[in-house]
């Protein structure tokens, strides 16, 4: 059985990431999505619309659609995941809202771990995904002056080879 989640190891060297990175969400069928790395945000969020809750047997589920590419409404990904809970979140707008929460695998810099994501419409936001500090804790060090240390995505492909991996 594949190990899906790795607990951070105290004292191990952490990879350095920039303030924005290309990440994968393999369980949701997203091969690449640009995420803003936001240490000011506690939780991570994902752009989702047409959110529908349902049951599969005794399990509570949520299905939704997302546009993984900014400024591209034609490329859609339909996904579903177990519903973990609903959580009250206060975004930068200051108006709190109750959001569905899912647990899914994120891949970044060769690392693969489970992250809680709240689902919300991010149409007006600059990024389709926000990677908050709970998801980052113990895994990475953030260099706010750098971007795309995981590699640059080339339109029509997943991404090209990273320029350089930084370690601390």
Secondary structure as UniProt FT lines:
FT   TURN            10..11
FT   STRAND          15..18
FT   STRAND          20..25
FT   HELIX           26..28
FT   STRAND          30..38
FT   TURN            39..40
FT   STRAND          44..47
FT   STRAND          49..56
FT   TURN            57..58
FT   STRAND          59..66
FT   TURN            70..71
FT   STRAND          77..90
FT   TURN            92..93
FT   STRAND          96..108
FT   TURN            109..110
FT   STRAND          111..120
FT   TURN            123..124
FT   STRAND          129..132
FT   HELIX           133..136
FT   TURN            137..139
FT   STRAND          140..143
FT   TURN            144..145
FT   TURN            149..150
FT   TURN            155..156
//
